[in-house]
Amino acid sequence: MSLDDQIRELCDLAANTKDPASMFRALHELKDLIREHKLPNKTEVAITEQRASNTSRRSPRIKL
């Protein structure tokens, strides 16, 4: 099963179960899967994108 399929299955299980224990287990497995594959979290992605955006906007300084 591909990583995308595993993520979809765990998200679907967590979203559609009425049993809190099953939901917790699915979310815990999802967390472990993300850590195992070292996927970046949203904060890391946002910081990286912001740094790239700031770097590209900078103009060279003119020395007089």
mmCIF file of the N, C-alpha and C atoms, coordinates in Angstrom:
data_MODEL
# 
_entry.id   MODEL 
# 
loop_
_atom_site.group_PDB 
_atom_site.id 
_atom_site.type_symbol 
_atom_site.label_atom_id 
_atom_site.label_alt_id 
_atom_site.label_comp_id 
_atom_site.label_asym_id 
_atom_site.label_entity_id 
_atom_site.label_seq_id 
_atom_site.pdbx_PDB_ins_code 
_atom_site.Cartn_x 
_atom_site.Cartn_y 
_atom_site.Cartn_z 
_atom_site.occupancy 
_atom_site.B_iso_or_equiv 
_atom_site.pdbx_formal_charge 
_atom_site.auth_seq_id 
_atom_site.auth_comp_id 
_atom_site.auth_asym_id 
_atom_site.auth_atom_id 
_atom_site.pdbx_PDB_model_num 
ATOM 1   N N  . MET A 1 1  ? 0.849   -1.173 0.000  1.00 0.00 ? 1  MET A N  1 
ATOM 2   C CA . MET A 1 1  ? 0.000   0.000  0.000  1.00 0.00 ? 1  MET A CA 1 
ATOM 3   C C  . MET A 1 1  ? 0.902   1.247  0.000  1.00 0.00 ? 1  MET A C  1 
ATOM 4   N N  . SER A 1 2  ? 0.568   2.211  -0.823 1.00 0.00 ? 2  SER A N  1 
ATOM 5   C CA . SER A 1 2  ? 1.394   3.417  -0.925 1.00 0.00 ? 2  SER A CA 1 
ATOM 6   C C  . SER A 1 2  ? 1.204   4.300  0.311  1.00 0.00 ? 2  SER A C  1 
ATOM 7   N N  . LEU A 1 3  ? 2.121   5.217  0.504  1.00 0.00 ? 3  LEU A N  1 
ATOM 8   C CA . LEU A 1 3  ? 2.047   6.140  1.631  1.00 0.00 ? 3  LEU A CA 1 
ATOM 9   C C  . LEU A 1 3  ? 0.766   6.968  1.560  1.00 0.00 ? 3  LEU A C  1 
ATOM 10  N N  . ASP A 1 4  ? 0.430   7.455  0.367  1.00 0.00 ? 4  ASP A N  1 
ATOM 11  C CA . ASP A 1 4  ? -0.804  8.236  0.196  1.00 0.00 ? 4  ASP A CA 1 
ATOM 12  C C  . ASP A 1 4  ? -2.034  7.428  0.601  1.00 0.00 ? 4  ASP A C  1 
ATOM 13  N N  . ASP A 1 5  ? -2.069  6.169  0.197  1.00 0.00 ? 5  ASP A N  1 
ATOM 14  C CA . ASP A 1 5  ? -3.206  5.309  0.540  1.00 0.00 ? 5  ASP A CA 1 
ATOM 15  C C  . ASP A 1 5  ? -3.298  5.085  2.052  1.00 0.00 ? 5  ASP A C  1 
ATOM 16  N N  . GLN A 1 6  ? -2.149  4.895  2.687  1.00 0.00 ? 6  GLN A N  1 
ATOM 17  C CA . GLN A 1 6  ? -2.137  4.696  4.134  1.00 0.00 ? 6  GLN A CA 1 
ATOM 18  C C  . GLN A 1 6  ? -2.647  5.948  4.852  1.00 0.00 ? 6  GLN A C  1 
ATOM 19  N N  . ILE A 1 7  ? -2.194  7.110  4.414  1.00 0.00 ? 7  ILE A N  1 
ATOM 20  C CA . ILE A 1 7  ? -2.632  8.366  5.027  1.00 0.00 ? 7  ILE A CA 1 
ATOM 21  C C  . ILE A 1 7  ? -4.131  8.552  4.839  1.00 0.00 ? 7  ILE A C  1 
ATOM 22  N N  . ARG A 1 8  ? -4.614  8.324  3.616  1.00 0.00 ? 8  ARG A N  1 
ATOM 23  C CA . ARG A 1 8  ? -6.056  8.457  3.350  1.00 0.00 ? 8  ARG A CA 1 
ATOM 24  C C  . ARG A 1 8  ? -6.878  7.514  4.223  1.00 0.00 ? 8  ARG A C  1 
ATOM 25  N N  . GLU A 1 9  ? -6.421  6.269  4.336  1.00 0.00 ? 9  GLU A N  1 
ATOM 26  C CA . GLU A 1 9  ? -7.152  5.273  5.116  1.00 0.00 ? 9  GLU A CA 1 
ATOM 27  C C  . GLU A 1 9  ? -7.218  5.666  6.592  1.00 0.00 ? 9  GLU A C  1 
ATOM 28  N N  . LEU A 1 10 ? -6.092  6.109  7.142  1.00 0.00 ? 10 LEU A N  1 
ATOM 29  C CA . LEU A 1 10 ? -6.075  6.495  8.551  1.00 0.00 ? 10 LEU A CA 1 
ATOM 30  C C  . LEU A 1 10 ? -6.910  7.749  8.805  1.00 0.00 ? 10 LEU A C  1 
ATOM 31  N N  . CYS A 1 11 ? -6.847  8.712  7.899  1.00 0.00 ? 11 CYS A N  1 
ATOM 32  C CA . CYS A 1 11 ? -7.668  9.926  8.034  1.00 0.00 ? 11 CYS A CA 1 
ATOM 33  C C  . CYS A 1 11 ? -9.147  9.584  7.937  1.00 0.00 ? 11 CYS A C  1 
ATOM 34  N N  . ASP A 1 12 ? -9.482  8.719  6.999  1.00 0.00 ? 12 ASP A N  1 
ATOM 35  C CA . ASP A 1 12 ? -10.874 8.306  6.815  1.00 0.00 ? 12 ASP A CA 1 
ATOM 36  C C  . ASP A 1 12 ? -11.386 7.582  8.057  1.00 0.00 ? 12 ASP A C  1 
ATOM 37  N N  . LEU A 1 13 ? -10.576 6.692  8.589  1.00 0.00 ? 13 LEU A N  1 
ATOM 38  C CA . LEU A 1 13 ? -10.967 5.951  9.785  1.00 0.00 ? 13 LEU A CA 1 
ATOM 39  C C  . LEU A 1 13 ? -11.187 6.905  10.956 1.00 0.00 ? 13 LEU A C  1 
ATOM 40  N N  . ALA A 1 14 ? -10.254 7.830  11.165 1.00 0.00 ? 14 ALA A N  1 
ATOM 41  C CA . ALA A 1 14 ? -10.377 8.779  12.276 1.00 0.00 ? 14 ALA A CA 1 
ATOM 42  C C  . ALA A 1 14 ? -11.601 9.676  12.115 1.00 0.00 ? 14 ALA A C  1 
ATOM 43  N N  . ALA A 1 15 ? -11.896 10.082 10.891 1.00 0.00 ? 15 ALA A N  1 
ATOM 44  C CA . ALA A 1 15 ? -13.012 11.002 10.646 1.00 0.00 ? 15 ALA A CA 1 
ATOM 45  C C  . ALA A 1 15 ? -14.372 10.318 10.718 1.00 0.00 ? 15 ALA A C  1 
ATOM 46  N N  . ASN A 1 16 ? -14.426 9.042  10.404 1.00 0.00 ? 16 ASN A N  1 
ATOM 47  C CA . ASN A 1 16 ? -15.729 8.380  10.268 1.00 0.00 ? 16 ASN A CA 1 
ATOM 48  C C  . ASN A 1 16 ? -16.083 7.394  11.373 1.00 0.00 ? 16 ASN A C  1 
ATOM 49  N N  . THR A 1 17 ? -15.250 7.264  12.377 1.00 0.00 ? 17 THR A N  1 
ATOM 50  C CA . THR A 1 17 ? -15.577 6.342  13.463 1.00 0.00 ? 17 THR A CA 1 
ATOM 51  C C  . THR A 1 17 ? -16.259 7.092  14.601 1.00 0.00 ? 17 THR A C  1 
ATOM 52  N N  . LYS A 1 18 ? -17.120 6.393  15.297 1.00 0.00 ? 18 LYS A N  1 
ATOM 53  C CA . LYS A 1 18 ? -17.786 6.991  16.459 1.00 0.00 ? 18 LYS A CA 1 
ATOM 54  C C  . LYS A 1 18 ? -17.122 6.523  17.757 1.00 0.00 ? 18 LYS A C  1 
ATOM 55  N N  . ASP A 1 19 ? -16.178 5.610  17.627 1.00 0.00 ? 19 ASP A N  1 
ATOM 56  C CA . ASP A 1 19 ? -15.479 5.070  18.789 1.00 0.00 ? 19 ASP A CA 1 
ATOM 57  C C  . ASP A 1 19 ? -14.225 5.904  19.069 1.00 0.00 ? 19 ASP A C  1 
ATOM 58  N N  . PRO A 1 20 ? -14.174 6.589  20.205 1.00 0.00 ? 20 PRO A N  1 
ATOM 59  C CA . PRO A 1 20 ? -13.012 7.432  20.513 1.00 0.00 ? 20 PRO A CA 1 
ATOM 60  C C  . PRO A 1 20 ? -11.692 6.661  20.540 1.00 0.00 ? 20 PRO A C  1 
ATOM 61  N N  . ALA A 1 21 ? -11.711 5.423  21.002 1.00 0.00 ? 21 ALA A N  1 
ATOM 62  C CA . ALA A 1 21 ? -10.480 4.633  21.059 1.00 0.00 ? 21 ALA A CA 1 
ATOM 63  C C  . ALA A 1 21 ? -9.957  4.341  19.650 1.00 0.00 ? 21 ALA A C  1 
ATOM 64  N N  . SER A 1 22 ? -10.853 4.024  18.723 1.00 0.00 ? 22 SER A N  1 
ATOM 65  C CA . SER A 1 22 ? -10.447 3.764  17.337 1.00 0.00 ? 22 SER A CA 1 
ATOM 66  C C  . SER A 1 22 ? -9.914  5.034  16.682 1.00 0.00 ? 22 SER A C  1 
ATOM 67  N N  . MET A 1 23 ? -10.568 6.162  16.983 1.00 0.00 ? 23 MET A N  1 
ATOM 68  C CA . MET A 1 23 ? -10.123 7.438  16.431 1.00 0.00 ? 23 MET A CA 1 
ATOM 69  C C  . MET A 1 23 ? -8.719  7.764  16.943 1.00 0.00 ? 23 MET A C  1 
ATOM 70  N N  . PHE A 1 24 ? -8.514  7.601  18.246 1.00 0.00 ? 24 PHE A N  1 
ATOM 71  C CA . PHE A 1 24 ? -7.210  7.877  18.839 1.00 0.00 ? 24 PHE A CA 1 
ATOM 72  C C  . PHE A 1 24 ? -6.139  6.984  18.232 1.00 0.00 ? 24 PHE A C  1 
ATOM 73  N N  . ARG A 1 25 ? -6.445  5.700  18.085 1.00 0.00 ? 25 ARG A N  1 
ATOM 74  C CA . ARG A 1 25 ? -5.486  4.749  17.508 1.00 0.00 ? 25 ARG A CA 1 
ATOM 75  C C  . ARG A 1 25 ? -5.108  5.143  16.083 1.00 0.00 ? 25 ARG A C  1 
ATOM 76  N N  . ALA A 1 26 ? -6.107  5.530  15.282 1.00 0.00 ? 26 ALA A N  1 
ATOM 77  C CA . ALA A 1 26 ? -5.852  5.925  13.892 1.00 0.00 ? 26 ALA A CA 1 
ATOM 78  C C  . ALA A 1 26 ? -4.989  7.179  13.836 1.00 0.00 ? 26 ALA A C  1 
ATOM 79  N N  . LEU A 1 27 ? -5.296  8.152  14.691 1.00 0.00 ? 27 LEU A N  1 
ATOM 80  C CA . LEU A 1 27 ? -4.498  9.385  14.706 1.00 0.00 ? 27 LEU A CA 1 
ATOM 81  C C  . LEU A 1 27 ? -3.079  9.122  15.196 1.00 0.00 ? 27 LEU A C  1 
ATOM 82  N N  . HIS A 1 28 ? -2.945  8.229  16.169 1.00 0.00 ? 28 HIS A N  1 
ATOM 83  C CA . HIS A 1 28 ? -1.615  7.871  16.670 1.00 0.00 ? 28 HIS A CA 1 
ATOM 84  C C  . HIS A 1 28 ? -0.801  7.167  15.579 1.00 0.00 ? 28 HIS A C  1 
ATOM 85  N N  . GLU A 1 29 ? -1.431  6.267  14.850 1.00 0.00 ? 29 GLU A N  1 
ATOM 86  C CA . GLU A 1 29 ? -0.751  5.590  13.742 1.00 0.00 ? 29 GLU A CA 1 
ATOM 87  C C  . GLU A 1 29 ? -0.358  6.588  12.654 1.00 0.00 ? 29 GLU A C  1 
ATOM 88  N N  . LEU A 1 30 ? -1.235  7.554  12.390 1.00 0.00 ? 30 LEU A N  1 
ATOM 89  C CA . LEU A 1 30 ? -0.944  8.585  11.397 1.00 0.00 ? 30 LEU A CA 1 
ATOM 90  C C  . LEU A 1 30 ? 0.266   9.409  11.827 1.00 0.00 ? 30 LEU A C  1 
ATOM 91  N N  . LYS A 1 31 ? 0.309   9.786  13.091 1.00 0.00 ? 31 LYS A N  1 
ATOM 92  C CA . LYS A 1 31 ? 1.447   10.541 13.629 1.00 0.00 ? 31 LYS A CA 1 
ATOM 93  C C  . LYS A 1 31 ? 2.741   9.742  13.466 1.00 0.00 ? 31 LYS A C  1 
ATOM 94  N N  . ASP A 1 32 ? 2.695   8.460  13.816 1.00 0.00 ? 32 ASP A N  1 
ATOM 95  C CA . ASP A 1 32 ? 3.879   7.607  13.679 1.00 0.00 ? 32 ASP A CA 1 
ATOM 96  C C  . ASP A 1 32 ? 4.305   7.464  12.220 1.00 0.00 ? 32 ASP A C  1 
ATOM 97  N N  . LEU A 1 33 ? 3.338   7.341  11.329 1.00 0.00 ? 33 LEU A N  1 
ATOM 98  C CA . LEU A 1 33 ? 3.625   7.207  9.902  1.00 0.00 ? 33 LEU A CA 1 
ATOM 99  C C  . LEU A 1 33 ? 4.322   8.469  9.378  1.00 0.00 ? 33 LEU A C  1 
ATOM 100 N N  . ILE A 1 34 ? 3.826   9.621  9.795  1.00 0.00 ? 34 ILE A N  1 
ATOM 101 C CA . ILE A 1 34 ? 4.419   10.893 9.370  1.00 0.00 ? 34 ILE A CA 1 
ATOM 102 C C  . ILE A 1 34 ? 5.844   11.012 9.898  1.00 0.00 ? 34 ILE A C  1 
ATOM 103 N N  . ARG A 1 35 ? 6.046   10.653 11.161 1.00 0.00 ? 35 ARG A N  1 
ATOM 104 C CA . ARG A 1 35 ? 7.401   10.702 11.733 1.00 0.00 ? 35 ARG A CA 1 
ATOM 105 C C  . ARG A 1 35 ? 8.336   9.729  11.022 1.00 0.00 ? 35 ARG A C  1 
ATOM 106 N N  . GLU A 1 36 ? 7.822   8.537  10.765 1.00 0.00 ? 36 GLU A N  1 
ATOM 107 C CA . GLU A 1 36 ? 8.618   7.489  10.121 1.00 0.00 ? 36 GLU A CA 1 
ATOM 108 C C  . GLU A 1 36 ? 9.123   7.940  8.750  1.00 0.00 ? 36 GLU A C  1 
ATOM 109 N N  . HIS A 1 37 ? 8.286   8.649  8.025  1.00 0.00 ? 37 HIS A N  1 
ATOM 110 C CA . HIS A 1 37 ? 8.653   9.101  6.683  1.00 0.00 ? 37 HIS A CA 1 
ATOM 111 C C  . HIS A 1 37 ? 9.221   10.515 6.677  1.00 0.00 ? 37 HIS A C  1 
ATOM 112 N N  . LYS A 1 38 ? 9.368   11.082 7.871  1.00 0.00 ? 38 LYS A N  1 
ATOM 113 C CA . LYS A 1 38 ? 9.952   12.414 8.039  1.00 0.00 ? 38 LYS A CA 1 
ATOM 114 C C  . LYS A 1 38 ? 9.283   13.452 7.149  1.00 0.00 ? 38 LYS A C  1 
ATOM 115 N N  . LEU A 1 39 ? 7.953   13.439 7.144  1.00 0.00 ? 39 LEU A N  1 
ATOM 116 C CA . LEU A 1 39 ? 7.216   14.434 6.376  1.00 0.00 ? 39 LEU A CA 1 
ATOM 117 C C  . LEU A 1 39 ? 7.236   15.745 7.149  1.00 0.00 ? 39 LEU A C  1 
ATOM 118 N N  . PRO A 1 40 ? 7.439   16.854 6.470  1.00 0.00 ? 40 PRO A N  1 
ATOM 119 C CA . PRO A 1 40 ? 7.482   18.136 7.181  1.00 0.00 ? 40 PRO A CA 1 
ATOM 120 C C  . PRO A 1 40 ? 6.097   18.523 7.683  1.00 0.00 ? 40 PRO A C  1 
ATOM 121 N N  . ASN A 1 41 ? 6.075   19.176 8.839  1.00 0.00 ? 41 ASN A N  1 
ATOM 122 C CA . ASN A 1 41 ? 4.774   19.642 9.318  1.00 0.00 ? 41 ASN A CA 1 
ATOM 123 C C  . ASN A 1 41 ? 4.463   21.005 8.701  1.00 0.00 ? 41 ASN A C  1 
ATOM 124 N N  . LYS A 1 42 ? 3.251   21.478 8.875  1.00 0.00 ? 42 LYS A N  1 
ATOM 125 C CA . LYS A 1 42 ? 2.817   22.723 8.233  1.00 0.00 ? 42 LYS A CA 1 
ATOM 126 C C  . LYS A 1 42 ? 3.660   23.911 8.666  1.00 0.00 ? 42 LYS A C  1 
ATOM 127 N N  . THR A 1 43 ? 4.082   23.940 9.921  1.00 0.00 ? 43 THR A N  1 
ATOM 128 C CA . THR A 1 43 ? 4.889   25.049 10.415 1.00 0.00 ? 43 THR A CA 1 
ATOM 129 C C  . THR A 1 43 ? 6.227   25.088 9.696  1.00 0.00 ? 43 THR A C  1 
ATOM 130 N N  . GLU A 1 44 ? 6.880   23.924 9.572  1.00 0.00 ? 44 GLU A N  1 
ATOM 131 C CA . GLU A 1 44 ? 8.168   23.876 8.883  1.00 0.00 ? 44 GLU A CA 1 
ATOM 132 C C  . GLU A 1 44 ? 8.026   24.297 7.429  1.00 0.00 ? 44 GLU A C  1 
ATOM 133 N N  . VAL A 1 45 ? 6.974   23.853 6.773  1.00 0.00 ? 45 VAL A N  1 
ATOM 134 C CA . VAL A 1 45 ? 6.739   24.209 5.374  1.00 0.00 ? 45 VAL A CA 1 
ATOM 135 C C  . VAL A 1 45 ? 6.509   25.707 5.250  1.00 0.00 ? 45 VAL A C  1 
ATOM 136 N N  . ALA A 1 46 ? 5.700   26.273 6.137  1.00 0.00 ? 46 ALA A N  1 
ATOM 137 C CA . ALA A 1 46 ? 5.403   27.707 6.086  1.00 0.00 ? 46 ALA A CA 1 
ATOM 138 C C  . ALA A 1 46 ? 6.661   28.537 6.312  1.00 0.00 ? 46 ALA A C  1 
ATOM 139 N N  . ILE A 1 47 ? 7.500   28.133 7.259  1.00 0.00 ? 47 ILE A N  1 
ATOM 140 C CA . ILE A 1 47 ? 8.742   28.864 7.533  1.00 0.00 ? 47 ILE A CA 1 
ATOM 141 C C  . ILE A 1 47 ? 9.660   28.799 6.326  1.00 0.00 ? 47 ILE A C  1 
ATOM 142 N N  . THR A 1 48 ? 9.799   27.629 5.732  1.00 0.00 ? 48 THR A N  1 
ATOM 143 C CA . THR A 1 48 ? 10.651  27.472 4.554  1.00 0.00 ? 48 THR A CA 1 
ATOM 144 C C  . THR A 1 48 ? 10.148  28.326 3.403  1.00 0.00 ? 48 THR A C  1 
ATOM 145 N N  . GLU A 1 49 ? 8.832   28.311 3.167  1.00 0.00 ? 49 GLU A N  1 
ATOM 146 C CA . GLU A 1 49 ? 8.260   29.113 2.082  1.00 0.00 ? 49 GLU A CA 1 
ATOM 147 C C  . GLU A 1 49 ? 8.447   30.599 2.347  1.00 0.00 ? 49 GLU A C  1 
ATOM 148 N N  . GLN A 1 50 ? 8.292   31.017 3.602  1.00 0.00 ? 50 GLN A N  1 
ATOM 149 C CA . GLN A 1 50 ? 8.452   32.430 3.949  1.00 0.00 ? 50 GLN A CA 1 
ATOM 150 C C  . GLN A 1 50 ? 9.895   32.860 3.728  1.00 0.00 ? 50 GLN A C  1 
ATOM 151 N N  . ARG A 1 51 ? 10.844  32.040 4.126  1.00 0.00 ? 51 ARG A N  1 
ATOM 152 C CA . ARG A 1 51 ? 12.263  32.377 3.929  1.00 0.00 ? 51 ARG A CA 1 
ATOM 153 C C  . ARG A 1 51 ? 12.581  32.498 2.446  1.00 0.00 ? 51 ARG A C  1 
ATOM 154 N N  . ALA A 1 52 ? 12.070  31.585 1.660  1.00 0.00 ? 52 ALA A N  1 
ATOM 155 C CA . ALA A 1 52 ? 12.315  31.630 0.213  1.00 0.00 ? 52 ALA A CA 1 
ATOM 156 C C  . ALA A 1 52 ? 11.697  32.887 -0.382 1.00 0.00 ? 52 ALA A C  1 
ATOM 157 N N  . SER A 1 53 ? 10.523  33.237 0.077  1.00 0.00 ? 53 SER A N  1 
ATOM 158 C CA . SER A 1 53 ? 9.826   34.423 -0.419 1.00 0.00 ? 53 SER A CA 1 
ATOM 159 C C  . SER A 1 53 ? 10.596  35.691 -0.040 1.00 0.00 ? 53 SER A C  1 
ATOM 160 N N  . ASN A 1 54 ? 11.073  35.760 1.191  1.00 0.00 ? 54 ASN A N  1 
ATOM 161 C CA . ASN A 1 54 ? 11.827  36.934 1.641  1.00 0.00 ? 54 ASN A CA 1 
ATOM 162 C C  . ASN A 1 54 ? 13.145  37.065 0.898  1.00 0.00 ? 54 ASN A C  1 
ATOM 163 N N  . THR A 1 55 ? 13.800  35.975 0.650  1.00 0.00 ? 55 THR A N  1 
ATOM 164 C CA . THR A 1 55 ? 15.081  35.995 -0.052 1.00 0.00 ? 55 THR A CA 1 
ATOM 165 C C  . THR A 1 55 ? 14.909  36.481 -1.481 1.00 0.00 ? 55 THR A C  1 
ATOM 166 N N  . SER A 1 56 ? 13.867  36.042 -2.150 1.00 0.00 ? 56 SER A N  1 
ATOM 167 C CA . SER A 1 56 ? 13.677  36.421 -3.548 1.00 0.00 ? 56 SER A CA 1 
ATOM 168 C C  . SER A 1 56 ? 13.242  37.877 -3.692 1.00 0.00 ? 56 SER A C  1 
ATOM 169 N N  . ARG A 1 57 ? 12.658  38.452 -2.645 1.00 0.00 ? 57 ARG A N  1 
ATOM 170 C CA . ARG A 1 57 ? 12.199  39.840 -2.723 1.00 0.00 ? 57 ARG A CA 1 
ATOM 171 C C  . ARG A 1 57 ? 13.299  40.847 -2.432 1.00 0.00 ? 57 ARG A C  1 
ATOM 172 N N  . ARG A 1 58 ? 14.344  40.410 -1.785 1.00 0.00 ? 58 ARG A N  1 
ATOM 173 C CA . ARG A 1 58 ? 15.414  41.337 -1.422 1.00 0.00 ? 58 ARG A CA 1 
ATOM 174 C C  . ARG A 1 58 ? 16.128  41.842 -2.665 1.00 0.00 ? 58 ARG A C  1 
ATOM 175 N N  . SER A 1 59 ? 16.375  43.109 -2.651 1.00 0.00 ? 59 SER A N  1 
ATOM 176 C CA . SER A 1 59 ? 17.142  43.676 -3.757 1.00 0.00 ? 59 SER A CA 1 
ATOM 177 C C  . SER A 1 59 ? 18.568  43.890 -3.268 1.00 0.00 ? 59 SER A C  1 
ATOM 178 N N  . PRO A 1 60 ? 19.506  43.844 -4.168 1.00 0.00 ? 60 PRO A N  1 
ATOM 179 C CA . PRO A 1 60 ? 20.892  44.059 -3.751 1.00 0.00 ? 60 PRO A CA 1 
ATOM 180 C C  . PRO A 1 60 ? 21.055  45.479 -3.206 1.00 0.00 ? 60 PRO A C  1 
ATOM 181 N N  . ARG A 1 61 ? 21.831  45.604 -2.161 1.00 0.00 ? 61 ARG A N  1 
ATOM 182 C CA . ARG A 1 61 ? 22.059  46.927 -1.573 1.00 0.00 ? 61 ARG A CA 1 
ATOM 183 C C  . ARG A 1 61 ? 23.076  47.688 -2.408 1.00 0.00 ? 61 ARG A C  1 
ATOM 184 N N  . ILE A 1 62 ? 22.801  48.940 -2.576 1.00 0.00 ? 62 ILE A N  1 
ATOM 185 C CA . ILE A 1 62 ? 23.702  49.800 -3.348 1.00 0.00 ? 62 ILE A CA 1 
ATOM 186 C C  . ILE A 1 62 ? 24.576  50.561 -2.366 1.00 0.00 ? 62 ILE A C  1 
ATOM 187 N N  . LYS A 1 63 ? 25.876  50.410 -2.505 1.00 0.00 ? 63 LYS A N  1 
ATOM 188 C CA . LYS A 1 63 ? 26.810  51.111 -1.627 1.00 0.00 ? 63 LYS A CA 1 
ATOM 189 C C  . LYS A 1 63 ? 27.228  52.407 -2.294 1.00 0.00 ? 63 LYS A C  1 
ATOM 190 N N  . LEU A 1 64 ? 27.175  53.477 -1.543 1.00 0.00 ? 64 LEU A N  1 
ATOM 191 C CA . LEU A 1 64 ? 27.576  54.788 -2.073 1.00 0.00 ? 64 LEU A CA 1 
ATOM 192 C C  . LEU A 1 64 ? 28.936  55.174 -1.602 1.00 0.00 ? 64 LEU A C  1 
# 
